[in-house]
């Protein structure tokens, strides 16, 4: 019996942003079918990247062969900054998407936070708005 392909890169990283950094975990696959950012529930309700559902979605996508980035919005965990009413968190989601696009060039970027089968996060407003703006700029 052979084991699945090993994860090429895995670990805690800091995504650079204007207000400092976003605490994140990157699980990189050697030949990914997609790159996915998984967003957590509303931070004012206790949401973090360590939420059980966020963890399991990220794990399932990684096990299926996607490169996955999950991160904490500003003011959560080791992420710098403080809660910005949703608008500032949209910048965080965009920064995570930009980071992953640069880190995995040429890999299709899943960027929807909706009811579709390609969902990559909670349908919380900042993540949803960031994904819509990415769609408008031509991301798949």
N, C-alpha and C positions, 0 to 999 in steps of 0.2 A: 504494500500500500504506500502510495506516495503522498506527501503532504502538499497543501496548496502553495502557490508561489509565495515567497517571503515578502513581507512589506519592505520596500526599498528604504524608506525613511519614516521614522515615527518618533514623535516627541513633542514636548512643550516648546512653543516658540513665542516670540513677541512680534506682533504685526505693528510696524511703525505707523503712527497717525499724527496729525497736527498737535493733538493734546498730549502726546507721549507714546503710549503703547496699548495694544489690546492683547490680553492674555489669550493664548490659543493652543489648540492641540491639532497637529497635522499628522494625518495618516496617509502616506504616499504609497501608491502601488507602482510596480515596475512598468506596466503597460495598461494604464487606466482607460476605461471606456468613457469616462466622464470625470470632471472635477466638480465637487459639490461643496458649498458652504451651508452648514446647518446652524440656524439661528435658534436661540433659546427663548422661552416665554418671557413675558414682561418682567423686567428687573424689579419694579416696585412691588411685584407679587412674589418675589423670592426666586425668580427665574435665573438659572445659571447654565453654563455649558455642561455642567455635571448632572443636570436633570435626567432622570431615568429614561424618559422618552427620547430626549436629544441624544443621549449616549447610545441607545439601542438603534435609532435611525442611522446614526453615524457608523456604528459597528456593522449593521446590515449592509449599508452601501459600500463600506470598505471591504467586507467579506465578499461582496459581489464583484469587486474589481474597480471601484471608483477611488480616486484620490479625494480625501475628505478633510475639510477644515471646519472645526467648530471653535467658537470664540466667546468670550464674555464681553458684553457691551460695556461701555464706559461706566466706571464706578462699581463694577462687579468684580469680585476676586482681586487679582493683581492688575486689572485694567485701570489705567489712569483716568482722571476726569471724574465728573459726577453726572447724575441723571440730568438729561437735557430736555425733558418733556416730549421726547419722541423724535423731534427734528434732528437733534444732534446724534441720536442713535442711528438715524438713516445714514449719516456720514460714516458711522462705524461699519454698518453693513456694506456700504459701497467700498470702504477701504479693504474689508475682508475679501470681497469679490475681486477687486483690483489686484490685491496681493496674490490670490490664487490664480488669476489669469496670467500674471507675470511669472509665477512659479511653475505653472504647467502650460507653457505655450503650445498651441496647436491641439490641446485637449478640449473637447466640447465642455463648456461651462454650463451646468444646470443652475438656473438662477431664479426659479419661481418659488414663491411662498404663497401657495394657493391651494385649492382643492384638487388640483390636477395630480396625475400620477407622478409628476416630476417634482413634487413638493420637496423643499429642502429646509423647511423650518416652520415655525409657528406662524399663522397668518396675523401676526402682530404688525401694526401699521408701519413702523420704520423699515422692517425687512421687506414688506410688501411694496412700499414706495420705492425702495432701492432697486428691487427686482424689476419693477415697471420701468424705471428710468434706464436700467441696463438694457431692457428689451427695446426701448426707443432708440438706443444708441447702437443697436445691431447685434447685441450678444444673443446667442441661441438660447 
